[in-house]
């Protein structure tokens, strides 16, 4: 995930809530958004969808979480 989107995500929503709703843990999510872990495509799509819903926007894509 690029730095601008990472900052927006961290500023706008609680990552623990995003992780919980996506069925993962906050430590793994942190690794994903800092490009230290690569999730499955299915999890990346789920994370993008939930993040967009929580922020009432459509800026995140699965690719953001796969980078």
C-alpha positions as CSV (number, residue, x, y, z in Angstrom):
1,X,0.0,0.0,0.0
2,X,1.4,3.4,-0.9
3,X,2.1,5.9,1.9
4,X,-0.8,8.3,1.1
5,X,-3.4,5.6,1.3
6,X,-1.8,4.0,4.3
7,X,-2.0,7.3,6.2
8,X,-5.6,7.9,5.1
9,X,-6.6,4.5,6.3
10,X,-4.8,4.7,9.6
11,X,-6.2,8.2,10.3
12,X,-9.8,7.4,9.3
13,X,-10.6,4.0,10.9
14,X,-9.5,1.7,13.7
15,X,-7.4,-1.0,12.1
16,X,-8.4,-3.4,14.8
17,X,-12.0,-3.1,13.7
18,X,-11.0,-3.6,10.1
19,X,-9.0,-6.6,10.9
20,X,-11.7,-8.1,13.0
21,X,-14.4,-7.6,10.3
22,X,-12.1,-9.1,7.7
23,X,-11.5,-12.2,9.8
24,X,-7.8,-11.5,10.5
25,X,-5.8,-10.0,13.3
26,X,-4.4,-6.5,13.6
27,X,-0.8,-7.6,13.7
28,X,-1.2,-9.3,10.3
29,X,-3.1,-6.3,8.9
30,X,-0.3,-4.0,10.0
31,X,2.2,-6.1,8.1
32,X,-0.1,-6.0,5.0
33,X,-0.5,-2.3,5.0
34,X,3.3,-1.8,5.5
35,X,4.1,-4.1,2.6
36,X,5.7,-6.7,4.9
37,X,3.1,-9.5,4.2
38,X,1.1,-10.4,1.1
39,X,-2.5,-11.6,1.8
40,X,-4.5,-13.9,-0.4
41,X,-6.4,-12.1,-3.2
42,X,-9.6,-13.0,-1.4
43,X,-8.5,-11.3,1.9
44,X,-7.2,-8.3,-0.1
45,X,-10.6,-7.9,-1.8
46,X,-12.4,-8.2,1.6
47,X,-10.1,-5.6,3.2
48,X,-10.6,-3.2,0.4
49,X,-14.4,-3.6,0.5
50,X,-14.7,-3.2,4.3
51,X,-12.3,-0.3,4.4
52,X,-14.3,1.5,1.7
53,X,-17.6,0.8,3.5
54,X,-16.2,2.0,6.8
55,X,-14.9,5.2,5.2
56,X,-18.0,5.8,2.9
57,X,-15.7,5.9,-0.1
58,X,-14.4,3.9,-2.9
59,X,-10.7,4.7,-2.9
60,X,-9.2,1.3,-1.9
61,X,-8.8,-1.7,-4.2
62,X,-7.6,-5.2,-3.6
63,X,-4.4,-4.2,-5.3
64,X,-3.6,-1.6,-2.6
65,X,-3.4,-4.5,-0.1
66,X,-1.5,-6.8,-2.4
67,X,1.4,-4.4,-3.1
